[in-house]
């Protein structure tokens, strides 16, 4: 399902991307340390989950490339919904599907099952936006993609903690 | 092939010429055929060969030969363009020649200027031309000057359009020399400036000479032409490009070091306008900083200039200009421009004493008036901060005559303003007020304040620490008289003020002479009031301050300790509250820890009899109604703590042993059960000597169902680093590896005790064990791990949260460091960790999930069978109500997903 499978050894599509600053660790508040106070899942928490995902092409995180941004994360804890919009660095980025898949898998692994998640491209930032969004929304295709060893390997690499 | 021959020829000629068997003219003749060859390439090679030989032998050339060669080369300059580079090399060789007759340098340069279009040559050849010029300028300065402005013009043509930085470095050098050595520039000054200034600003730093940056070179070339440079700088500051702004401001800054009033005169208004605009409008801090620095140097330059008798002093008009543009902004403390204006004024005022006087004498009245006009605390704070800035500037200039201090006129007003600030409910304003008062104090302007006792109550907090001794001496008489009055009044309304007085007294006790005045006062008060604790705290502060100075330290010890001990003894008889005792004890502890050994020995010699024999003869007012019996229960506790200070303080062995014995004796007499916690609290301090006496005692307590848990906590205390008393600063003897020794001495006993103990007290042993292991360096623990692990796993099932937490934090690093041993118990570990991940305590859940994460370090094949189960189980904490727990769950679950998966 991923269009740009030939990433091995080829030239980088966007060899010199703009790099953004990383936001620091979220400061721990007194409320978070209080056993009794429940902390709801908020946009920053979702953003913290996905901001450190590695880019498939660059030794940089999605946050550093501004592919994901906290303002483009919508979350409602009571309704159990999450919507993440991501922005490929260039409109013809063949990695868009792979990036979307990585975000989706990271959320699947990290959020409670009750959540319904929607990962899509920020409107108007990619040439084949609709095709990619459709693939990412299709549960069966996502499941099938993760059965593919090669693809799973790339996704796992994106999700591994940077050493 | 040809080049080989060429090279051999070169060597041959070189040897011959150097040895004298050939003259250079003979070489020329031998090369004749190739030099005159109609094919330009061959000609070029011939001439190149000749030039190489000349370069090697220029020192051997005779004057006659040089004349011929120069004529030949000048002639060749008209030749084909392929030949020119070789010709230039030859001329360079000749330009180094000492035998060059007068007049030829000028003719060579003229020929070059006339015949060669330098900028169409390659970089190396352009460099050769610059070298020729440089060489001539070094050796034939007078001749070149004879050429007049033509030389400058010729050089301008050579340089115009140069792009290579390496060449520019040389070219700038030449420009610099042209100007500094007073060559005639004639009508070409402006051209010369333009041909140089078009490179401004330069963002290139030569690699070869890191200490000589381009901009410095540049700054050394341009300032000589102020009439051109300053308009250029103004234009560049006004440009949109940040680097151009910064470079021009920095260059301006550098130029001010060499310029005087004369050079700046015509441009001052525009310079000020540009700097003001940059500081007012910029978003960049660097532009602001550079702008302020430039204004500072401008003002400094104007202040420094030597004036002719009839000249007008520009400084005053310049400063008036600044004041006029800035002062109205100062009146709007809420507006954006208030701080930039203040900074501009302060930058100018910081440049010289004269500028400082001029500006503050204008600004201070304005600000003082504004302070009164604005009633909101925030606005007042801004104004006061500005005043503070100006006052600080005055510290830079020393005034010899006291009466001439420019602040004298404002002293009263400033003091009353500070007083208003200090009495304001807004703490921010108070803080600024205190800082202002400190600055005023440092400038000896604060006499007014200290004479009024009302002043001191709010101000001491910061004043004390910031005062240098001389200042506090000035203040203390005033302080003391004020404090005394207040201290005597004991109406309830004055209570808080009274407390602050106490703090003030301790805060100003920074100097031995002051301590001698304050301490008796405090001790006098302690006897008769109900505020013993507050006074003790003050005494404690004084004690801490005394530590730095042995004289006051001993004085304190002499005076305060007997008095306090007397009170403590009295208290033990009349049964005062524990808090009071504790407060006194900490004062004694602090005072004792920093005594020198011999003083401590004297002290101990007097106090030991007090405790052992009830000898109260050295205490003041020693007429107690009944006998002092140190081994009564309550007294025991307090004296325990008192002793702990002595035990670890002296490095003198005899007194230390005496104290230790005394302490051990007290400890043994502690009635079991009553004050175990306090006893435990003092245990760490006694590690050096009586640890051996303590251990069995504690060990025995573990089997007691009631006291067991407390005793187990005692182990934690024993193993931890004690920060208050047992530190090297308190010259306590901390033995290295005491934890290891404790481990080897005690753990076998603990394990044995566990197996022998009855079911209900077993947790106590586990708790003790987990405390001991938790603090132990891991390398010591690893060899013992196999035998201890089963006990640790048992401790995980213990229902006490503290034990669980302690055990988990002990296990977590072990999982990382000894995965092989741990993997034998993987089944138990997975089950227990997962169970604990739903514990009611957040800290336990977090620790359990961290352990789940650490588990992934175990060998993958061992873990894989558990993967589906763990991933399923970890889905639950993902929905934990606490964010910190969810965070750990996410990272643990993520790692488990990656186990055995491709790409991990």
Interface residues (C-beta under 8 A of the other chain):
Chain A: X28 X32 X33 X35 X38 X39 X41 X45 X48 X49 X106 X109 X110 X111 X112 X113 X114 X149 X150 X152 X153 X154 X155 X156 X157 X159 X160
Chain B: X841 X842 X875 X878 X879 X881 X882 X883 X884 X886 X887 X890 X893 X894 X897 X898 X901 X902 X903 X904
